[in-house]
Amino acid sequence: MEAGAIRAGFTEFIISPRRYTGVGTITPSISFRASEATLTGDPQDRVPQPFTGTIGPDTVNINLLDGCKIHGVLDVPTIDRTDVSGCITWSVTAA
């Protein structure tokens, strides 16, 4: 489990000795940011992973198909809770 940040379309976590950078899509399109988020699991390099989750009103919770999870507190709360889905592809490099 390691701390990082997540925002719409992009996420980055450093889990020594590796850096996980994820780029993806999210539906519906929603603007959010959680500067302090937690990633659990071991994402695979360059393997697209579908996910489902919720954003708002105070937290973001993403569950990837491979069992990885992202959880964080939103920097700015949303009015409603929104169910989301999408796909993220990770790039794993040395930290």
C-alpha positions as CSV (number, residue, x, y, z in Angstrom):
1,M,0.0,0.0,0.0
2,E,1.4,3.3,-1.0
3,A,0.4,7.0,-1.1
4,G,0.1,9.0,-4.4
5,A,-2.3,11.2,-6.2
6,I,-5.2,10.7,-8.6
7,R,-7.1,13.1,-10.8
8,A,-9.3,12.7,-13.8
9,G,-7.5,10.7,-16.5
10,F,-4.2,10.4,-14.6
11,T,-2.7,8.8,-11.5
12,E,0.8,8.4,-10.1
13,F,2.1,6.3,-7.2
14,I,5.6,5.6,-6.1
15,I,6.0,2.3,-4.4
16,S,9.7,1.8,-3.8
17,P,11.6,0.8,-5.9
18,R,9.0,1.4,-8.6
19,R,6.9,4.3,-9.9
20,Y,3.4,3.5,-11.2
21,T,1.9,6.0,-13.6
22,G,-1.6,5.4,-14.9
23,V,-3.4,7.0,-17.8
24,G,-7.0,6.1,-18.6
25,T,-10.5,7.0,-19.4
26,I,-13.4,7.5,-17.0
27,T,-17.2,7.5,-17.7
28,P,-19.0,9.7,-17.1
29,S,-16.5,12.5,-17.5
30,I,-16.0,14.1,-14.1
31,S,-13.4,16.5,-12.8
32,F,-11.8,15.5,-9.5
33,R,-8.5,15.4,-7.7
34,A,-7.3,13.5,-4.6
35,S,-3.8,14.7,-3.8
36,E,-3.4,12.0,-1.2
37,A,-4.6,8.6,-2.4
38,T,-3.7,5.0,-1.6
39,L,-3.0,2.2,-4.1
40,T,-3.2,-1.4,-2.9
41,G,-2.1,-4.2,-5.1
42,D,0.6,-4.6,-7.8
43,P,-0.5,-3.2,-11.1
44,Q,1.0,-4.8,-14.2
45,D,3.0,-2.8,-16.7
46,R,1.2,-1.8,-19.9
47,V,-1.8,-4.1,-19.3
48,P,-5.1,-2.2,-19.7
49,Q,-7.3,-2.7,-16.6
50,P,-11.0,-2.0,-16.6
51,F,-12.4,-0.5,-13.4
52,T,-15.6,0.5,-11.6
53,G,-15.9,2.8,-8.6
54,T,-17.4,5.9,-7.1
55,I,-16.4,9.6,-6.9
56,G,-17.9,11.9,-4.2
57,P,-19.1,13.4,-2.3
58,D,-15.9,13.3,-0.2
59,T,-13.9,10.3,-1.5
60,V,-12.8,8.4,-4.6
61,N,-12.9,4.6,-4.6
62,I,-11.7,2.7,-7.7
63,N,-11.7,-1.1,-8.0
64,L,-9.6,-2.5,-10.9
65,L,-10.5,-5.9,-12.4
66,D,-7.0,-7.2,-11.4
67,G,-7.8,-6.6,-7.7
68,C,-5.9,-3.4,-7.3
69,K,-7.7,-0.6,-5.5
70,I,-7.3,3.2,-5.3
71,H,-8.9,5.2,-2.4
72,G,-8.5,8.8,-1.5
73,V,-10.1,11.9,0.0
74,L,-11.1,14.5,-2.6
75,D,-9.3,17.8,-2.5
76,V,-12.7,19.5,-3.2
77,P,-15.9,17.6,-2.4
78,T,-18.5,17.0,-5.1
79,I,-22.2,17.6,-4.6
80,D,-23.3,14.1,-5.4
81,R,-21.8,10.6,-5.4
82,T,-21.2,9.4,-9.0
83,D,-20.7,5.8,-10.1
84,V,-17.9,5.6,-12.6
85,S,-16.2,3.0,-14.9
86,G,-13.3,3.1,-17.3
87,C,-9.9,1.6,-18.1
88,I,-6.4,2.5,-16.9
89,T,-3.1,1.4,-18.3
90,W,-0.1,1.5,-16.0
91,S,3.5,2.4,-16.8
92,V,5.9,0.8,-14.3
93,T,9.4,2.3,-14.0
94,A,12.2,2.6,-11.5
95,A,11.5,5.3,-8.9
